[in-house]
């Protein structure tokens, strides 16, 4: 099958379009003919080798972390899906590879595609929506009337997180550039801080939750926004000891993560704020709940650009500009 692969880790390197063996179908898997995929900053980070210590992939590796397509075969133990089903998923992190014609995915990581979305729209959803769900619903336990700051509201995670937080009944603030103010307001943001004109930590006070996807400076400034007892959740690091423990990392990696997060954990503790790092995981049951919200009109995808499969490298280059509104998708079929 055709696939875009990396043969070695290289910062900024181009993916190679070549032939890859069709993936092996395990007894708990579904084989999906890929109709669309989406590109995430995570793909570039994997290509660059940023996760090679915690995600030890075998090379050559097919990249890609989001998929929408049609089930063509199912494993012996699979009962919830059948050939012909239109599905979408974020494959397990050890079984990525959606920049290709086919992928085998554990059935537990798959959900039926929202009926009101195209394949390209559906492919934009899983990774970012699961990230938003796991941050706001699972980790923050966001309640009606609470106040949440979502950084980078016009990005992939941000556009979904704003809508999810509003659905949960929260008061939502976000940070964006001037050009994206109207977009995030249309998604439901109550307060918009233009980071080119104002310092969010001087404007916002008394928040219960901050979802951070930006760098160290933004992470530390976010402490000033939170009330004591608030929660600072970061999807951009630094990883903390709880993350290391949950993933069964060895002693050395646990110590590295303890050191990396020591500063922000100490500053958070002094203010009575809980810090945690979130690296989202595949979850078909959660994705099914997100499907219901999409079909009910509570969440809609935001697509910036669509590229044909052969232009996957161009799509990845565009994502790396950092100027994407919502998501970039790839039409495979």
C-alpha contacts under 8 A as a table, 3 or more apart, distances in Angstrom:
res1	aa1	res2	aa2	distance
1	X	19	X	5.40
1	X	20	X	5.47
1	X	21	X	6.23
1	X	22	X	6.00
1	X	100	X	7.08
1	X	101	X	6.01
1	X	102	X	7.38
2	X	17	X	6.98
2	X	18	X	5.73
2	X	19	X	4.82
2	X	20	X	6.31
2	X	100	X	5.70
2	X	101	X	6.03
3	X	16	X	7.99
3	X	17	X	5.72
3	X	18	X	5.65
3	X	19	X	5.98
3	X	20	X	6.14
3	X	62	X	6.48
3	X	99	X	5.70
3	X	100	X	4.06
3	X	101	X	6.71
4	X	15	X	5.68
4	X	16	X	5.28
4	X	17	X	4.50
4	X	18	X	6.38
4	X	62	X	5.75
4	X	63	X	6.60
4	X	99	X	5.59
4	X	100	X	6.44
4	X	312	X	7.77
5	X	15	X	5.39
5	X	16	X	5.08
5	X	17	X	6.44
5	X	18	X	7.22
5	X	60	X	6.25
5	X	61	X	5.26
5	X	62	X	4.35
5	X	63	X	6.07
6	X	9	X	7.01
6	X	14	X	7.89
6	X	15	X	5.44
6	X	16	X	6.20
6	X	47	X	6.83
6	X	59	X	7.05
6	X	60	X	5.49
6	X	61	X	5.37
6	X	62	X	6.63
6	X	63	X	7.39
7	X	16	X	7.90
7	X	59	X	5.67
7	X	60	X	4.37
7	X	61	X	6.68
8	X	47	X	7.94
8	X	59	X	6.66
8	X	60	X	6.98
9	X	13	X	7.90
9	X	46	X	7.82
9	X	47	X	5.45
9	X	48	X	5.35
9	X	49	X	5.08
10	X	13	X	5.21
10	X	47	X	6.32
10	X	48	X	4.91
10	X	49	X	6.76
11	X	47	X	6.81
11	X	48	X	4.12
11	X	49	X	7.31
12	X	44	X	7.56
12	X	47	X	7.72
12	X	48	X	6.56
13	X	47	X	7.41
13	X	48	X	7.55
14	X	313	X	6.33
15	X	313	X	6.33
17	X	310	X	7.91
22	X	102	X	6.66
22	X	103	X	7.51
23	X	102	X	7.28
23	X	103	X	6.05
23	X	104	X	5.90
24	X	104	X	6.74
25	X	29	X	5.94
25	X	30	X	7.05
25	X	31	X	6.51
25	X	74	X	7.66
25	X	75	X	6.42
25	X	104	X	5.80
26	X	29	X	5.17
26	X	75	X	5.80
26	X	104	X	7.85
27	X	74	X	7.71
27	X	75	X	4.04
27	X	76	X	4.80
27	X	77	X	5.43
27	X	78	X	7.19
28	X	74	X	7.75
28	X	75	X	5.26
28	X	76	X	6.79
28	X	77	X	5.31
28	X	78	X	5.61
28	X	106	X	5.71
28	X	107	X	6.04
29	X	74	X	6.02
29	X	75	X	5.09
29	X	78	X	6.89
29	X	104	X	6.07
29	X	105	X	5.22
29	X	106	X	4.27
29	X	107	X	5.09
30	X	71	X	6.45
30	X	72	X	7.67
30	X	73	X	5.95
30	X	74	X	4.40
30	X	75	X	6.09
30	X	78	X	7.54
30	X	81	X	7.62
30	X	104	X	5.65
30	X	105	X	5.50
30	X	106	X	6.36
30	X	107	X	5.73
31	X	71	X	5.69
31	X	72	X	5.71
31	X	73	X	5.10
31	X	74	X	6.07
31	X	102	X	6.96
31	X	103	X	5.84
31	X	104	X	4.43
31	X	105	X	6.54
32	X	69	X	5.95
32	X	70	X	5.37
32	X	71	X	4.44
32	X	72	X	5.81
32	X	73	X	7.40
32	X	102	X	5.60
32	X	103	X	5.42
32	X	104	X	6.22
32	X	105	X	7.57
33	X	69	X	5.48
33	X	70	X	5.29
33	X	71	X	6.25
33	X	72	X	6.41
33	X	101	X	6.05
33	X	102	X	4.67
33	X	103	X	6.86
34	X	37	X	7.39
34	X	67	X	6.60
34	X	68	X	6.10
34	X	69	X	4.50
34	X	70	X	6.78
34	X	98	X	7.22
34	X	100	X	7.03
34	X	101	X	5.27
34	X	102	X	5.38
34	X	103	X	7.13
34	X	332	X	6.47
34	X	333	X	6.93
35	X	67	X	7.71
35	X	68	X	5.92
35	X	69	X	4.66
35	X	70	X	7.41
35	X	101	X	7.75
35	X	119	X	6.42
35	X	120	X	7.70
35	X	331	X	6.33
35	X	332	X	4.99
35	X	333	X	4.56
36	X	67	X	5.95
36	X	68	X	5.32
36	X	69	X	6.57
36	X	119	X	5.86
36	X	120	X	5.30
36	X	123	X	5.81
36	X	329	X	7.09
36	X	330	X	5.54
36	X	331	X	4.63
36	X	332	X	4.99
36	X	333	X	6.77
37	X	64	X	7.17
37	X	65	X	7.74
37	X	66	X	5.32
37	X	67	X	4.57
37	X	68	X	6.33
37	X	98	X	6.12
37	X	99	X	6.66
37	X	120	X	7.02
37	X	123	X	5.09
37	X	124	X	7.14
37	X	329	X	5.82
37	X	330	X	5.13
37	X	331	X	6.72
37	X	332	X	7.07
38	X	64	X	7.32
38	X	65	X	7.38
38	X	66	X	5.50
38	X	67	X	6.96
38	X	120	X	7.87
38	X	123	X	5.65
38	X	124	X	5.33
38	X	327	X	7.16
38	X	328	X	5.79
38	X	329	X	4.07
38	X	330	X	5.62
39	X	43	X	6.75
39	X	64	X	6.80
39	X	65	X	7.49
39	X	66	X	7.50
39	X	315	X	7.04
39	X	316	X	6.38
39	X	319	X	7.15
39	X	327	X	7.31
39	X	328	X	5.72
39	X	329	X	6.06
39	X	330	X	7.46
40	X	43	X	5.49
40	X	44	X	7.40
40	X	65	X	7.50
40	X	316	X	7.89
40	X	319	X	7.02
40	X	327	X	7.73
40	X	328	X	7.78
41	X	44	X	5.37
41	X	45	X	6.44
41	X	319	X	6.60
41	X	320	X	6.82
42	X	45	X	4.99
42	X	46	X	6.14
43	X	46	X	5.22
43	X	47	X	6.22
43	X	63	X	6.50
43	X	64	X	6.31
43	X	65	X	7.29
43	X	316	X	7.95
44	X	47	X	5.03
44	X	48	X	6.06
44	X	316	X	7.16
44	X	320	X	7.54
45	X	48	X	5.03
45	X	49	X	6.32
45	X	50	X	5.36
45	X	51	X	6.99
46	X	49	X	5.18
46	X	50	X	5.85
46	X	51	X	5.81
46	X	52	X	7.33
47	X	50	X	7.71
47	X	63	X	7.93
49	X	52	X	5.27
50	X	53	X	7.83
51	X	54	X	5.52
51	X	55	X	5.52
51	X	56	X	7.78
52	X	55	X	5.10
52	X	56	X	5.24
52	X	57	X	7.15
53	X	56	X	6.19
54	X	249	X	7.85
55	X	93	X	7.80
55	X	94	X	7.25
57	X	61	X	7.10
57	X	94	X	7.21
58	X	61	X	6.40
61	X	97	X	7.44
62	X	96	X	7.15
62	X	97	X	4.54
62	X	98	X	7.24
62	X	99	X	6.51
62	X	100	X	7.33
63	X	96	X	6.42
63	X	97	X	4.67
63	X	98	X	6.36
63	X	99	X	5.76
64	X	96	X	5.98
64	X	97	X	4.76
64	X	98	X	4.30
64	X	99	X	5.05
65	X	90	X	5.68
65	X	91	X	6.32
65	X	93	X	7.85
65	X	96	X	5.58
65	X	97	X	6.54
65	X	98	X	5.98
65	X	127	X	7.09
66	X	88	X	7.75
66	X	89	X	6.09
66	X	90	X	4.81
66	X	91	X	7.01
66	X	98	X	6.29
66	X	123	X	5.76
66	X	124	X	6.98
66	X	125	X	7.67
66	X	126	X	6.16
66	X	127	X	6.30
67	X	88	X	5.48
67	X	89	X	5.47
67	X	90	X	6.46
67	X	91	X	7.91
67	X	98	X	5.88
67	X	122	X	7.86
67	X	123	X	4.95
67	X	126	X	7.82
68	X	86	X	7.49
68	X	87	X	5.77
68	X	88	X	4.15
68	X	89	X	6.63
68	X	113	X	7.30
68	X	119	X	5.61
68	X	120	X	7.28
68	X	122	X	6.02
68	X	123	X	4.81
69	X	86	X	5.74
69	X	87	X	5.63
69	X	88	X	6.35
69	X	119	X	6.74
70	X	83	X	7.41
70	X	84	X	5.78
70	X	85	X	5.55
70	X	86	X	4.52
70	X	87	X	5.97
71	X	74	X	7.44
71	X	81	X	7.71
71	X	82	X	6.64
71	X	83	X	4.80
71	X	84	X	5.37
71	X	85	X	5.37
71	X	86	X	6.52
71	X	87	X	7.06
72	X	82	X	7.78
72	X	83	X	4.66
72	X	84	X	6.28
73	X	82	X	7.18
73	X	83	X	5.52
74	X	78	X	6.12
74	X	81	X	7.29
74	X	82	X	6.53
74	X	83	X	7.03
75	X	78	X	5.48
78	X	81	X	6.62
78	X	107	X	6.90
79	X	82	X	7.41
80	X	107	X	7.91
81	X	85	X	6.67
81	X	107	X	7.75
82	X	85	X	5.93
85	X	112	X	7.18
86	X	112	X	6.04
86	X	113	X	5.58
87	X	110	X	6.74
87	X	111	X	5.63
87	X	112	X	4.27
87	X	113	X	4.36
88	X	110	X	6.06
88	X	111	X	5.73
88	X	112	X	6.25
88	X	113	X	5.28
88	X	122	X	6.62
88	X	123	X	6.57
88	X	126	X	7.23
89	X	109	X	6.26
89	X	110	X	4.86
89	X	111	X	6.36
89	X	123	X	7.78
89	X	126	X	5.67
89	X	127	X	8.00
89	X	282	X	7.75
89	X	284	X	7.08
89	X	287	X	7.65
90	X	109	X	6.86
90	X	110	X	7.48
90	X	126	X	5.32
90	X	127	X	5.61
90	X	282	X	5.58
90	X	283	X	7.76
91	X	95	X	6.10
91	X	96	X	5.55
91	X	105	X	5.92
91	X	106	X	7.53
91	X	109	X	6.29
91	X	110	X	7.79
91	X	282	X	6.01
92	X	95	X	5.27
92	X	96	X	6.40
92	X	105	X	7.51
92	X	106	X	7.65
92	X	109	X	6.98
92	X	281	X	6.91
92	X	282	X	5.21
93	X	96	X	5.76
93	X	281	X	7.23
93	X	282	X	7.35
95	X	105	X	7.33
97	X	100	X	6.64
97	X	103	X	6.66
98	X	101	X	7.66
98	X	102	X	7.40
98	X	103	X	6.46
99	X	309	X	7.84
99	X	312	X	7.88
99	X	332	X	7.92
100	X	103	X	7.32
100	X	332	X	7.53
101	X	332	X	6.98
101	X	333	X	7.95
105	X	109	X	6.95
105	X	110	X	7.34
106	X	109	X	5.62
106	X	110	X	7.14
107	X	110	X	5.28
107	X	284	X	7.65
108	X	283	X	6.67
108	X	284	X	5.30
108	X	285	X	7.33
109	X	282	X	5.52
109	X	283	X	4.74
109	X	284	X	3.97
109	X	285	X	7.48
110	X	283	X	7.31
110	X	284	X	4.53
110	X	285	X	7.90
110	X	287	X	7.57
111	X	284	X	5.24
111	X	285	X	7.17
111	X	287	X	6.07
111	X	288	X	5.41
111	X	291	X	7.93
112	X	288	X	7.05
112	X	291	X	7.70
113	X	117	X	7.54
113	X	122	X	6.60
113	X	291	X	7.07
114	X	117	X	5.62
114	X	122	X	7.04
114	X	291	X	5.31
114	X	292	X	7.58
114	X	294	X	6.73
114	X	295	X	6.10
115	X	295	X	6.86
116	X	294	X	7.87
116	X	295	X	6.18
117	X	120	X	7.91
117	X	121	X	5.65
117	X	122	X	5.77
118	X	121	X	5.13
118	X	122	X	6.07
119	X	122	X	5.08
119	X	123	X	6.09
120	X	123	X	5.19
120	X	124	X	6.65
120	X	306	X	7.86
120	X	329	X	6.24
120	X	330	X	7.10
120	X	331	X	6.47
121	X	124	X	5.41
121	X	125	X	7.13
121	X	301	X	6.20
121	X	302	X	8.00
121	X	303	X	7.17
121	X	329	X	7.88
122	X	125	X	5.52
122	X	126	X	7.67
122	X	301	X	7.77
123	X	126	X	6.82
123	X	329	X	7.04
124	X	127	X	7.83
124	X	128	X	7.79
124	X	301	X	6.91
124	X	303	X	7.41
124	X	327	X	5.99
124	X	328	X	7.21
124	X	329	X	6.31
125	X	128	X	5.91
125	X	129	X	5.57
125	X	301	X	6.72
126	X	129	X	5.30
126	X	130	X	5.82
126	X	287	X	6.86
127	X	130	X	5.36
127	X	131	X	6.11
127	X	280	X	7.65
127	X	282	X	7.89
128	X	131	X	5.00
128	X	132	X	6.22
128	X	156	X	6.01
128	X	157	X	4.65
128	X	160	X	7.00
129	X	132	X	5.05
129	X	133	X	6.03
129	X	157	X	6.73
129	X	160	X	5.98
129	X	161	X	7.26
129	X	287	X	7.83
129	X	290	X	7.35
130	X	133	X	4.93
130	X	134	X	5.90
130	X	280	X	6.77
130	X	281	X	7.61
130	X	282	X	7.53
130	X	283	X	7.62
130	X	286	X	7.11
130	X	287	X	6.68
131	X	134	X	5.28
131	X	135	X	6.05
131	X	157	X	6.93
131	X	279	X	7.75
131	X	280	X	5.24
131	X	281	X	7.92
132	X	135	X	5.18
132	X	136	X	5.90
132	X	137	X	7.85
132	X	157	X	6.30
132	X	158	X	7.91
132	X	160	X	6.74
132	X	161	X	4.99
132	X	164	X	7.45
133	X	136	X	5.39
133	X	137	X	5.23
133	X	138	X	6.66
133	X	161	X	7.61
133	X	164	X	7.57
133	X	286	X	7.73
134	X	137	X	5.69
134	X	138	X	4.73
134	X	139	X	5.99
134	X	280	X	6.84
135	X	138	X	5.95
135	X	139	X	4.97
135	X	140	X	6.02
135	X	211	X	7.42
135	X	233	X	6.93
135	X	278	X	7.03
136	X	139	X	5.92
136	X	140	X	4.85
136	X	141	X	5.93
136	X	142	X	5.59
136	X	161	X	7.77
136	X	165	X	7.22
137	X	140	X	5.92
137	X	141	X	4.65
137	X	142	X	5.82
138	X	141	X	5.56
140	X	209	X	6.92
140	X	231	X	6.70
140	X	233	X	7.88
142	X	146	X	6.80
142	X	165	X	7.59
142	X	168	X	7.12
142	X	170	X	7.34
142	X	209	X	7.86
143	X	146	X	5.67
143	X	168	X	6.49
143	X	169	X	6.87
143	X	170	X	6.57
144	X	168	X	5.81
144	X	169	X	4.20
144	X	170	X	5.07
145	X	169	X	5.93
145	X	170	X	4.91
145	X	171	X	6.26
146	X	169	X	7.73
146	X	170	X	5.03
146	X	171	X	6.09
146	X	207	X	7.55
146	X	208	X	6.22
147	X	170	X	5.75
147	X	171	X	4.69
147	X	172	X	6.06
147	X	173	X	7.73
147	X	206	X	7.68
147	X	207	X	4.93
147	X	208	X	5.32
147	X	209	X	6.56
148	X	165	X	7.75
148	X	170	X	6.82
148	X	171	X	6.25
148	X	172	X	5.16
148	X	173	X	6.23
148	X	207	X	5.89
148	X	208	X	5.94
148	X	209	X	4.68
148	X	210	X	5.65
148	X	211	X	7.63
149	X	172	X	5.99
149	X	173	X	4.68
149	X	174	X	5.46
149	X	207	X	7.11
149	X	209	X	6.33
149	X	210	X	4.71
149	X	211	X	6.28
150	X	153	X	6.04
150	X	158	X	6.44
150	X	161	X	7.26
150	X	162	X	7.00
150	X	172	X	7.27
150	X	173	X	6.23
150	X	174	X	4.80
150	X	175	X	7.01
150	X	210	X	6.00
150	X	211	X	4.95
150	X	212	X	6.63
151	X	158	X	6.87
151	X	174	X	5.37
151	X	175	X	5.12
151	X	176	X	7.55
151	X	210	X	7.69
151	X	211	X	6.26
151	X	212	X	5.48
151	X	213	X	6.40
151	X	214	X	7.28
152	X	155	X	5.70
152	X	158	X	5.79
152	X	174	X	6.76
152	X	175	X	5.40
152	X	176	X	5.57
152	X	213	X	7.01
152	X	214	X	7.54
153	X	157	X	7.55
153	X	158	X	3.99
153	X	159	X	5.53
153	X	161	X	7.88
153	X	162	X	6.96
153	X	174	X	5.45
153	X	175	X	5.95
153	X	176	X	6.02
153	X	184	X	6.36
154	X	158	X	5.66
154	X	159	X	5.39
154	X	176	X	6.49
154	X	180	X	6.39
154	X	183	X	7.10
154	X	184	X	6.23
154	X	324	X	7.79
154	X	325	X	5.29
154	X	326	X	5.96
155	X	158	X	5.01
155	X	159	X	5.90
155	X	324	X	6.40
155	X	325	X	5.40
155	X	326	X	4.77
155	X	327	X	7.25
156	X	159	X	5.74
156	X	160	X	6.93
156	X	302	X	7.87
156	X	324	X	7.94
156	X	325	X	7.07
156	X	326	X	4.24
156	X	327	X	5.26
157	X	160	X	5.53
157	X	161	X	5.93
157	X	326	X	7.60
158	X	161	X	4.96
158	X	162	X	6.01
158	X	326	X	7.76
159	X	162	X	5.59
159	X	163	X	6.75
159	X	184	X	7.05
159	X	187	X	7.05
159	X	301	X	7.97
159	X	302	X	7.01
159	X	326	X	6.03
160	X	163	X	5.29
160	X	164	X	6.17
160	X	299	X	6.87
160	X	300	X	7.63
160	X	301	X	7.37
161	X	164	X	5.03
161	X	165	X	5.94
162	X	165	X	5.24
162	X	166	X	6.23
162	X	172	X	6.74
162	X	184	X	7.76
162	X	187	X	6.58
162	X	188	X	6.57
162	X	189	X	6.37
163	X	166	X	5.18
163	X	167	X	6.20
163	X	187	X	5.85
163	X	188	X	6.29
163	X	298	X	6.92
163	X	299	X	5.76
164	X	167	X	5.01
164	X	168	X	6.29
164	X	298	X	7.52
164	X	299	X	6.81
165	X	168	X	5.04
165	X	169	X	6.47
165	X	170	X	5.50
165	X	171	X	7.71
165	X	172	X	6.87
166	X	169	X	5.00
166	X	170	X	5.34
166	X	171	X	6.94
166	X	172	X	6.87
166	X	188	X	6.45
166	X	189	X	7.80
167	X	170	X	7.53
167	X	298	X	6.48
171	X	189	X	7.87
171	X	190	X	6.42
172	X	188	X	7.67
172	X	189	X	5.25
172	X	190	X	5.32
172	X	191	X	6.48
173	X	189	X	5.83
173	X	190	X	5.81
173	X	191	X	4.47
173	X	192	X	5.73
173	X	193	X	7.54
174	X	184	X	7.89
174	X	189	X	6.71
174	X	191	X	6.46
174	X	192	X	5.17
174	X	193	X	6.20
175	X	192	X	5.91
175	X	193	X	4.81
175	X	194	X	5.97
175	X	195	X	6.11
175	X	200	X	7.32
176	X	179	X	7.97
176	X	180	X	6.08
176	X	181	X	6.53
176	X	192	X	7.20
176	X	193	X	6.43
176	X	194	X	5.33
176	X	195	X	6.01
177	X	180	X	5.68
177	X	181	X	6.86
177	X	194	X	5.19
177	X	195	X	5.85
177	X	196	X	6.08
178	X	181	X	5.66
178	X	194	X	5.68
178	X	195	X	7.93
178	X	196	X	7.12
179	X	182	X	7.57
180	X	183	X	5.29
180	X	184	X	6.56
180	X	325	X	7.90
181	X	184	X	5.59
181	X	185	X	6.27
181	X	192	X	6.77
181	X	194	X	7.48
182	X	185	X	5.14
182	X	186	X	6.17
183	X	186	X	5.18
183	X	187	X	6.55
184	X	187	X	4.98
184	X	188	X	6.52
184	X	189	X	5.71
184	X	192	X	7.73
185	X	188	X	5.17
185	X	189	X	4.85
185	X	190	X	7.01
185	X	192	X	7.52
186	X	189	X	7.37
189	X	192	X	6.64
193	X	198	X	6.63
193	X	199	X	7.86
193	X	200	X	6.19
193	X	203	X	7.92
194	X	197	X	5.55
194	X	198	X	5.96
195	X	198	X	5.22
195	X	199	X	6.13
195	X	200	X	6.85
198	X	202	X	7.77
198	X	203	X	7.45
199	X	202	X	5.45
199	X	203	X	6.57
200	X	203	X	5.08
200	X	204	X	5.88
201	X	204	X	5.62
201	X	205	X	7.40
201	X	221	X	6.03
201	X	222	X	6.44
201	X	224	X	5.98
201	X	225	X	5.72
202	X	205	X	7.85
204	X	207	X	7.66
204	X	225	X	5.68
205	X	224	X	7.18
205	X	225	X	4.58
205	X	226	X	6.50
205	X	227	X	7.61
206	X	225	X	6.07
206	X	226	X	5.53
206	X	227	X	5.07
207	X	210	X	7.46
207	X	225	X	5.86
207	X	226	X	4.64
207	X	227	X	5.72
207	X	230	X	7.13
208	X	226	X	5.81
208	X	227	X	6.04
208	X	229	X	7.52
208	X	230	X	4.59
208	X	231	X	6.34
209	X	226	X	6.84
209	X	230	X	5.68
209	X	231	X	4.83
209	X	232	X	5.97
209	X	233	X	7.57
210	X	222	X	6.97
210	X	226	X	7.43
210	X	231	X	6.44
210	X	232	X	4.99
210	X	233	X	6.13
211	X	232	X	6.42
211	X	233	X	5.07
211	X	234	X	5.89
211	X	235	X	7.65
212	X	218	X	7.67
212	X	219	X	6.42
212	X	232	X	7.45
212	X	233	X	6.14
212	X	234	X	4.57
212	X	235	X	6.26
212	X	236	X	7.04
213	X	234	X	5.97
213	X	235	X	5.30
213	X	236	X	4.99
214	X	218	X	6.25
214	X	219	X	7.00
214	X	236	X	6.18
215	X	218	X	5.60
215	X	219	X	6.23
215	X	236	X	7.09
216	X	219	X	4.98
216	X	220	X	6.21
217	X	220	X	5.36
217	X	221	X	6.13
218	X	221	X	5.13
218	X	222	X	6.06
219	X	222	X	5.26
219	X	223	X	7.28
219	X	234	X	7.62
220	X	223	X	5.68
220	X	224	X	7.96
220	X	264	X	6.83
221	X	224	X	5.81
221	X	225	X	7.54
222	X	225	X	5.31
222	X	226	X	6.91
222	X	232	X	7.65
223	X	226	X	5.47
223	X	232	X	7.44
223	X	268	X	6.84
223	X	271	X	7.77
223	X	273	X	7.69
226	X	230	X	5.61
226	X	231	X	7.50
226	X	232	X	7.97
226	X	273	X	7.51
227	X	230	X	5.32
227	X	273	X	7.54
228	X	271	X	6.04
228	X	272	X	4.83
228	X	273	X	5.55
229	X	272	X	5.52
229	X	273	X	5.09
229	X	274	X	6.92
230	X	272	X	7.51
230	X	273	X	5.05
230	X	274	X	6.36
231	X	273	X	5.76
231	X	274	X	4.84
231	X	275	X	6.12
231	X	276	X	7.88
232	X	273	X	7.05
232	X	274	X	6.04
232	X	275	X	4.83
232	X	276	X	6.46
233	X	275	X	5.99
233	X	276	X	5.08
233	X	277	X	5.87
233	X	278	X	6.82
234	X	237	X	5.78
234	X	238	X	7.68
234	X	275	X	7.87
234	X	276	X	6.43
234	X	277	X	4.96
234	X	278	X	6.07
235	X	277	X	5.91
235	X	278	X	5.02
235	X	279	X	6.16
236	X	277	X	7.66
237	X	277	X	5.92
237	X	278	X	7.89
238	X	257	X	7.43
238	X	260	X	5.99
238	X	261	X	5.33
238	X	277	X	6.65
239	X	243	X	6.35
239	X	244	X	7.54
239	X	257	X	5.63
239	X	258	X	7.91
239	X	260	X	7.04
239	X	261	X	6.26
239	X	276	X	7.87
239	X	277	X	5.31
239	X	278	X	7.81
240	X	243	X	5.46
240	X	244	X	6.57
240	X	257	X	5.31
240	X	258	X	5.75
240	X	260	X	7.43
240	X	261	X	5.47
240	X	276	X	6.77
240	X	277	X	6.08
241	X	244	X	4.99
241	X	245	X	6.07
241	X	254	X	6.02
241	X	255	X	7.79
241	X	257	X	5.93
241	X	258	X	5.30
242	X	245	X	5.05
242	X	246	X	6.05
242	X	276	X	7.95
243	X	246	X	5.20
243	X	247	X	6.28
243	X	277	X	6.83
243	X	278	X	7.54
244	X	247	X	5.35
244	X	248	X	6.25
244	X	249	X	5.39
244	X	253	X	7.24
244	X	254	X	5.43
244	X	257	X	7.02
245	X	248	X	5.15
245	X	249	X	6.30
245	X	254	X	7.21
246	X	249	X	7.97
249	X	253	X	6.06
249	X	254	X	6.28
250	X	253	X	5.58
250	X	254	X	6.22
251	X	254	X	5.11
251	X	255	X	6.27
252	X	255	X	5.21
252	X	256	X	6.30
253	X	256	X	4.97
253	X	257	X	6.21
254	X	257	X	5.25
254	X	258	X	6.10
255	X	258	X	4.91
255	X	259	X	6.22
256	X	259	X	5.22
256	X	260	X	6.14
257	X	260	X	4.94
257	X	261	X	6.15
258	X	261	X	5.54
258	X	262	X	5.84
259	X	262	X	5.04
259	X	263	X	7.91
260	X	263	X	7.46
261	X	264	X	5.68
261	X	265	X	6.02
262	X	265	X	5.24
262	X	266	X	6.01
263	X	266	X	5.27
263	X	267	X	6.25
264	X	267	X	5.12
264	X	268	X	5.94
264	X	275	X	7.46
265	X	268	X	5.08
265	X	269	X	6.04
265	X	274	X	7.84
265	X	275	X	6.06
266	X	269	X	5.17
266	X	270	X	6.33
267	X	270	X	5.27
267	X	271	X	6.67
268	X	271	X	5.31
268	X	272	X	6.22
268	X	273	X	4.85
268	X	274	X	6.19
268	X	275	X	6.29
269	X	272	X	4.93
269	X	273	X	5.63
269	X	274	X	6.77
270	X	273	X	7.58
283	X	286	X	5.56
283	X	287	X	6.29
284	X	287	X	4.89
284	X	288	X	6.10
285	X	288	X	5.06
285	X	289	X	6.66
286	X	289	X	5.15
286	X	290	X	6.42
287	X	290	X	4.91
287	X	291	X	6.16
288	X	291	X	4.93
288	X	292	X	6.56
289	X	292	X	5.19
289	X	293	X	6.62
290	X	293	X	5.08
290	X	294	X	6.25
291	X	294	X	5.08
291	X	295	X	6.14
292	X	295	X	5.18
292	X	296	X	6.09
293	X	296	X	5.03
293	X	297	X	6.27
293	X	298	X	5.21
293	X	299	X	5.93
294	X	297	X	5.13
294	X	298	X	5.74
294	X	299	X	4.78
294	X	300	X	6.05
295	X	298	X	7.69
296	X	299	X	7.86
297	X	300	X	6.71
301	X	326	X	7.59
302	X	325	X	7.19
302	X	326	X	4.79
302	X	327	X	6.25
303	X	306	X	7.59
303	X	325	X	7.08
303	X	326	X	5.48
303	X	327	X	4.90
303	X	328	X	6.12
303	X	329	X	7.39
304	X	324	X	6.32
304	X	325	X	5.36
304	X	326	X	5.91
304	X	327	X	5.58
304	X	328	X	5.66
305	X	327	X	7.30
305	X	328	X	5.11
305	X	329	X	6.50
306	X	315	X	7.99
306	X	328	X	5.86
306	X	329	X	4.77
306	X	330	X	5.61
306	X	331	X	6.94
307	X	311	X	6.04
307	X	312	X	6.88
307	X	314	X	7.96
307	X	315	X	6.37
307	X	328	X	7.79
307	X	329	X	6.31
307	X	330	X	4.85
307	X	331	X	6.19
308	X	311	X	5.47
308	X	312	X	7.04
308	X	330	X	5.58
308	X	331	X	5.00
308	X	332	X	6.53
309	X	312	X	5.50
309	X	330	X	5.66
309	X	331	X	5.59
309	X	332	X	4.87
309	X	333	X	7.96
310	X	313	X	7.95
311	X	314	X	5.28
311	X	315	X	6.45
312	X	315	X	4.96
312	X	316	X	6.26
312	X	330	X	6.83
313	X	316	X	5.08
313	X	317	X	6.17
314	X	317	X	5.01
314	X	318	X	6.18
315	X	318	X	5.12
315	X	319	X	6.35
315	X	328	X	6.84
315	X	329	X	7.68
315	X	330	X	7.57
316	X	319	X	5.14
316	X	320	X	6.35
317	X	320	X	5.16
317	X	321	X	6.76
318	X	321	X	5.36
318	X	322	X	7.69
318	X	323	X	7.94
318	X	324	X	7.49
319	X	322	X	5.94
319	X	323	X	7.26
319	X	324	X	6.14
319	X	328	X	7.05
320	X	323	X	7.98
321	X	324	X	7.41
324	X	327	X	6.61
324	X	328	X	7.40
